[in-house]
Every structure is written in C-alpha cells, then in structure tokens.
Amino acid sequence: MIAHRYTVMMGGAWSDHLREVVPSMTDADLGQYAVTALQKQLKLTAEPSFIHVEQLTNCIPQYLVGHDNVLNAISQAVRSQNLPLSLVGSSYRGASVHDCIYNARLEMEVITGKDLL
C-alpha cells in the first residue's frame, strides 16, 4: 500500500469571516472541508487514515487588490524625492524567501548601479 500525504493551505482574507458566519466550525470540520476539496479536485476516492489541522494566522501576506499600484506609487515618490529608502521583504513584492532574495538583489543593483550576477 502506498501512503500519500497532502498539505492544504486555506484561508486568507475570508477566513475570519467564515468563522463569523459559521461559528460552530471546528478543526474537524475544517479538516473534512479540505478532504472534500482534495477528493473533488484530485479525484481521490480513498478516505484519509489521519487528518491533522493546525491553524496559523497572519503567517503569509495576502495582498489586496491594487497592491501593485500602491507600491508603484510609493516607489515613484521615493525616486522623485530622492529618499534613501528601499522597500523589500515579504510584505511588498512576493511572499516567498526566493522573492525576498530576488527583490533585495534587484534593489542592490539599483543602489550600486552594478549587475550582481
């Protein structure tokens, strides 16, 4: 028998609202919701032997609609006023570690005027 492990991340901006709408939703309910979604999307037929639910809040930035436009306006203001300011990190242009490293490198290229590769 081959064992499979699935990790489901769900939530985001609607997560708190969902708890308000359905306050009786338990961790077991969330787990079953994830299992149902996996079965539907991946066409799984087997029932899981174990479900573990762990709730982590505010751990991955979720950008609002228009986030990129706001950042572009801030960047333009920083450049036009010649401010010594750089905005890098997961709250700005990419939540992954790779995004943070890439954007920090791009910013250093702007600051130094040198291609760092």
N, C-alpha and C positions, 0 to 999 in steps of 0.2 A: 504494500500500500504506500502510495506517495503522499507525503504531507505537504500542504501548501499553507503559506502564511500571507495574509493580506493586511495592509495597514490602510485605514480610511481616515482621511482628514476631512472634517466637515465643520461648517460653522461660518464664521466671518461676520459681516455686518448684521445678518439676520438672526444670528444665534441667540442673542439676549431676547430679541422679540419673540422668538419661538418659545422660549421658556415662559414668557408672559402670557402668550396665547394658550399654551398647553402646560400649565404649572405642574401638573401631575407627571410629566415626562421624567422617567427615571433613567439611570445609567443603562439598565437592562433594555428599556425602550429604545434608547439611542443605539445600542448595540444591534438590536433587531432591525432597526431602520437601516443601519449600514449593511447588514447581511442581506436584507431585501434588495437594496440598491445594487450590491455586488451580484446577486443572483440574476437580477434583471439585465444589468449592463454586460456582464461577462457570461451570461447563460449558464450559470452554475446550478447544479441540481443537488449536490450533497449539502447536508446540514453541517454546520461547524461543530467541532468537538469542544471548542473553548472560545469564549468571547471575553475580551478584556477591554474595558472602556476607561480611558483616562482623559479628563478634561483639562486642557491647558488654555488659559485665556490670555489674550493680548500677546501672543508669542510670535506671530508673523504679521508684519504690517499689511494692511489692506488699504490700497489707495482708493480714494474717492474719484468719482467721475470728474474729469477736468484737472486731475493731479498734475499731469504733464504740462498743461498750460500754465498752472500756477508756478511750477518750477522754472519754466522758461521765462516767465515774467520776473521772477526773483533773480535768476541768472543774468538777465538783461540789466536789471537795476544794479546788481553788483558790478558788472562790467562798466556800465555807463558812469557810475560814481567812483570807479577805480577803488573799490573797497577790498581790503586784504581778507577775503572771506571765501572759503570753499565749503560746499555742502556735499558731503559724501557719507555713505552709510546706508543701512537697510531702509531707513525712512524716506529716502529720496528717489533713487533710480534703480531699484532691484533689491529684492529681499534676500537673495542667496549670498553666501560667502563669496562665490565666484563673481557675482555682480559687484559686490563691495570692492573686491580687489581690482577688478577691471576699471571701475569708475574712479578709484583712487589713482590708478596708473594714468588714466586719461587726464585727470586733474593735475597730476605732477608734470605731465608733458606740456600742459598749458602754462603752468607756473615756470618751468625751466626752459621751455622752448625747445626741448630735446625729445627725440623719439627714444623711448626707454626700452624698446625691443632690440 
